[in-house]
Amino acid sequence: MGEPFALAFVVLLVGVPIYLIASWAYRDGESRGKSGWLVILLVFSGPPVGLFAWLTLRPEVVSRPPMRSRPIVGPGTAYEASTSRIVDVAREKGSLLR
């Protein structure tokens, strides 16, 4: 009767820290311009050695502009109203206020 609880306890005791370390390694690698999966492999290749190698050799954080779902269209932007394909299509369909 106690075996399932012991197994669940061991899974939680081992699985949760592994999940937390792996998610941190993935996010840290992606934020620094490296593949998150490769960073996870490095960190878990030899727990003390791989983790120490990543912590000492990791590059600086890469700053990226925020992702946008659509371009900003308007005067003074890279997408001027007269040259934007989005605006042209919208005008053809009559969906823009004039």
N, C-alpha and C positions, 0 to 999 in steps of 0.2 A: 504494500500500500504506500510506503514511503518512497519507493523508487521513482515514480513519475515526478514527484515533487523535487527530489534530489536532482533528477535530470534537468528539470526546468530551472532550478537554481543554478546549476553549472552552466547551462546555456545562457542565462542572463548574466552570470558572472563573467563569462568569457565573450559572449557574442556582443553585448552592448559596448564594452570598451573597444572591441575590434571595429564595430560599425562607426563609433564616434571618431576613432583615429583615421579610418579610411575616408570618411566624409570630410574631415578636416584636410587631409592630404590632397584629396581631389580638388576641393575649393581653393586651397593654397596654390596648387600647381596651375590651375586654370587662371587664377588672378595674376600669376607671374608669367603667363604666356607659354606655359609648357602643357603637355598632355596630362590631364588629371589621372588617367589610368596608368601611365608610366610612372608617375610620382607614387601612386599607391603600390605598384610593384617594387619600386625602389625602397620605400619605407618598410614594406613587409619582407624584403629579400633577406634581411638579417636584422631582426628588430632593433637591437641597439646600434648596429653598424649602419644600416640603411637609413634609419631615422636621423642619426648623427650626421651622416653624409648629406642628407637633404637640408638639414638645418644650417649646416656650415657652407654649403655650396649653392644654395638657391639664389636665383637672380632677384633683382629689385622688382617691385610690383609694377606691372604695366598699366598705365592709365589709358583708358579707352573712352571715347565719347559715349554717352548713353545711347542705347539702341532705340530707334524710333520705328514705329510701325508704318509710318508714311512720311514722306519728305515735307518739310516746311515750305510752303509756296507763298510767295509774296514779294513785294518790292524790297530790294536790299538783300535777298537771299540768293543762294546758288540756283534756285528754281524761280526765275522770273515768270510772271504770269503769261507773257507772250511766248515763252520758249518751253513751257512745261507741257508734256504730253498728257498729264492728268487733267489739266485745265482744258486743253483742246478737246479731249474726249467728252468732258463734262459739258462743254459748250455745245458740242454736236448733239448731245442728247437733250439739251435744254434744261439741265439740272442746276445751272448756276444762276444766281440772282444777278440781274444786270443793273 
